[in-house]
Structure formats: C-alpha cells, structure tokens
Amino acid sequence: MTMILHITSLEQWEKAKSIGIYRGDTLDSQGYIHCSTARQIIKVADALYPNQKGLALLCIEAEKVKAKILYEGYGAEESYPHIYGPLNIDAVVKAVRFEPNADGKFRLPKSVADFGE
C-alpha cells in the first residue's frame, strides 16, 4: 500500500465528506490536487501553512484513488504526487487534525507515522 498525504482545512474536508468527493483548492485552477509523501509533508506544511490552525491531514491510499496520480518534480530535487481529478473520499483511509506546535512548526502525528508510507 502506498500512502500519500494532503493538507486541507477541516472545513473543506467536512464539506467533501458530505458530498462524497474532494476537489481541494487547486484542482480547478491548476488541474490537480497537490500531495506529498510522508517524508515531504512536514517541509510542505512548514513552508505553506506556518502557524495555521484548523487543518486536516488526509492519508490517502494511492491504489484506491480513481483519478490518475503522477509524480512530478520541482527542479532536480524531488517529485511530488499530484492527483489529476477529484479525489474519491473512500481512498482517504484516515484524516487527522493537523496543527502546528507552539513554535509554529509541524510534526508528523504519531498516528500517521505509525500508519506507514
């Protein structure tokens, strides 16, 4: 099982659960939903969501995603998983509250770290 991760607001996740599909902030504007691996997610969270509260971390089983997933790079450093279509919520095997520590930085929740990559 391959797990990929996505950060969203708790509000967006609750809305997605009620309609059965998740589109995120970027599917319509960029054509895909940004995701990360477990090794990448803290760097992404610290860079894009400093000190933000009210977030959810979606743990997505890649094999259950109906839309195409491509790993694409930013420069020569590393590639990130992108979901090219709406995310079927049954592919989300776990969603956990994701908030920064007192220093404003994020840490991978133990329940996610134990889940595996």
Contacts in CASP RR format, 6 or more apart in sequence:
PFRMAT RR
TARGET T0000
AUTHOR 0000-0000-0000
METHOD contacts of the structure
MODEL  1
MTMILHITSLEQWEKAKSIGIYRGDTLDSQGYIHCSTARQIIKVADALYP
NQKGLALLCIEAEKVKAKILYEGYGAEESYPHIYGPLNIDAVVKAVRFEP
NADGKFRLPKSVADFGE
1 61 0 8 1.000
1 62 0 8 1.000
1 63 0 8 1.000
2 61 0 8 1.000
2 62 0 8 1.000
2 63 0 8 1.000
2 117 0 8 1.000
3 37 0 8 1.000
3 38 0 8 1.000
3 59 0 8 1.000
3 60 0 8 1.000
3 61 0 8 1.000
3 62 0 8 1.000
3 93 0 8 1.000
3 115 0 8 1.000
3 116 0 8 1.000
3 117 0 8 1.000
4 35 0 8 1.000
4 36 0 8 1.000
4 37 0 8 1.000
4 60 0 8 1.000
4 62 0 8 1.000
4 69 0 8 1.000
4 81 0 8 1.000
5 35 0 8 1.000
5 36 0 8 1.000
5 37 0 8 1.000
5 38 0 8 1.000
5 41 0 8 1.000
5 57 0 8 1.000
5 58 0 8 1.000
5 59 0 8 1.000
5 60 0 8 1.000
5 112 0 8 1.000
6 33 0 8 1.000
6 34 0 8 1.000
6 35 0 8 1.000
6 36 0 8 1.000
6 57 0 8 1.000
6 58 0 8 1.000
6 60 0 8 1.000
6 87 0 8 1.000
7 41 0 8 1.000
7 44 0 8 1.000
7 45 0 8 1.000
7 48 0 8 1.000
7 49 0 8 1.000
7 55 0 8 1.000
7 56 0 8 1.000
7 57 0 8 1.000
7 58 0 8 1.000
7 98 0 8 1.000
8 16 0 8 1.000
8 22 0 8 1.000
8 24 0 8 1.000
8 25 0 8 1.000
8 55 0 8 1.000
8 56 0 8 1.000
8 58 0 8 1.000
9 54 0 8 1.000
9 55 0 8 1.000
9 56 0 8 1.000
10 54 0 8 1.000
10 55 0 8 1.000
10 56 0 8 1.000
10 97 0 8 1.000
11 54 0 8 1.000
12 22 0 8 1.000
12 24 0 8 1.000
12 25 0 8 1.000
12 56 0 8 1.000
13 22 0 8 1.000
13 56 0 8 1.000
13 58 0 8 1.000
13 95 0 8 1.000
16 22 0 8 1.000
16 23 0 8 1.000
16 24 0 8 1.000
16 87 0 8 1.000
16 89 0 8 1.000
17 89 0 8 1.000
20 88 0 8 1.000
20 89 0 8 1.000
21 86 0 8 1.000
21 87 0 8 1.000
21 88 0 8 1.000
21 89 0 8 1.000
22 33 0 8 1.000
22 58 0 8 1.000
22 86 0 8 1.000
22 87 0 8 1.000
22 89 0 8 1.000
22 92 0 8 1.000
23 33 0 8 1.000
23 86 0 8 1.000
23 87 0 8 1.000
24 33 0 8 1.000
24 87 0 8 1.000
26 32 0 8 1.000
26 33 0 8 1.000
26 34 0 8 1.000
27 33 0 8 1.000
27 83 0 8 1.000
27 85 0 8 1.000
27 86 0 8 1.000
31 84 0 8 1.000
31 85 0 8 1.000
32 70 0 8 1.000
32 82 0 8 1.000
32 83 0 8 1.000
32 84 0 8 1.000
32 85 0 8 1.000
33 82 0 8 1.000
33 83 0 8 1.000
33 85 0 8 1.000
33 87 0 8 1.000
34 44 0 8 1.000
34 80 0 8 1.000
34 82 0 8 1.000
35 60 0 8 1.000
35 69 0 8 1.000
35 80 0 8 1.000
35 81 0 8 1.000
35 82 0 8 1.000
35 83 0 8 1.000
36 44 0 8 1.000
36 80 0 8 1.000
36 81 0 8 1.000
37 80 0 8 1.000
37 81 0 8 1.000
37 117 0 8 1.000
38 108 0 8 1.000
38 112 0 8 1.000
38 113 0 8 1.000
38 116 0 8 1.000
38 117 0 8 1.000
39 117 0 8 1.000
40 78 0 8 1.000
40 80 0 8 1.000
41 57 0 8 1.000
41 106 0 8 1.000
41 108 0 8 1.000
42 105 0 8 1.000
42 106 0 8 1.000
42 107 0 8 1.000
42 108 0 8 1.000
45 98 0 8 1.000
45 100 0 8 1.000
45 106 0 8 1.000
46 105 0 8 1.000
46 106 0 8 1.000
49 55 0 8 1.000
49 100 0 8 1.000
49 106 0 8 1.000
50 100 0 8 1.000
50 104 0 8 1.000
50 105 0 8 1.000
51 100 0 8 1.000
51 104 0 8 1.000
52 100 0 8 1.000
53 99 0 8 1.000
53 100 0 8 1.000
54 97 0 8 1.000
54 98 0 8 1.000
54 99 0 8 1.000
55 97 0 8 1.000
55 98 0 8 1.000
55 99 0 8 1.000
56 95 0 8 1.000
56 96 0 8 1.000
56 97 0 8 1.000
56 98 0 8 1.000
57 95 0 8 1.000
57 96 0 8 1.000
57 97 0 8 1.000
57 98 0 8 1.000
57 109 0 8 1.000
57 112 0 8 1.000
58 92 0 8 1.000
58 94 0 8 1.000
58 95 0 8 1.000
59 92 0 8 1.000
59 93 0 8 1.000
59 94 0 8 1.000
59 95 0 8 1.000
59 96 0 8 1.000
59 112 0 8 1.000
59 115 0 8 1.000
60 83 0 8 1.000
60 87 0 8 1.000
60 91 0 8 1.000
60 92 0 8 1.000
60 93 0 8 1.000
61 91 0 8 1.000
61 92 0 8 1.000
61 93 0 8 1.000
62 69 0 8 1.000
62 81 0 8 1.000
62 91 0 8 1.000
64 88 0 8 1.000
64 90 0 8 1.000
64 91 0 8 1.000
64 93 0 8 1.000
65 83 0 8 1.000
65 87 0 8 1.000
65 88 0 8 1.000
65 91 0 8 1.000
66 88 0 8 1.000
66 91 0 8 1.000
67 83 0 8 1.000
67 84 0 8 1.000
67 85 0 8 1.000
67 86 0 8 1.000
67 87 0 8 1.000
67 88 0 8 1.000
68 83 0 8 1.000
68 84 0 8 1.000
68 85 0 8 1.000
69 81 0 8 1.000
69 82 0 8 1.000
69 83 0 8 1.000
69 84 0 8 1.000
70 81 0 8 1.000
70 82 0 8 1.000
70 84 0 8 1.000
71 79 0 8 1.000
71 80 0 8 1.000
71 81 0 8 1.000
71 82 0 8 1.000
72 79 0 8 1.000
72 80 0 8 1.000
72 82 0 8 1.000
73 79 0 8 1.000
73 80 0 8 1.000
74 80 0 8 1.000
93 115 0 8 1.000
94 111 0 8 1.000
94 112 0 8 1.000
94 115 0 8 1.000
96 109 0 8 1.000
96 111 0 8 1.000
96 112 0 8 1.000
98 106 0 8 1.000
98 109 0 8 1.000
99 106 0 8 1.000
100 106 0 8 1.000
101 107 0 8 1.000
END
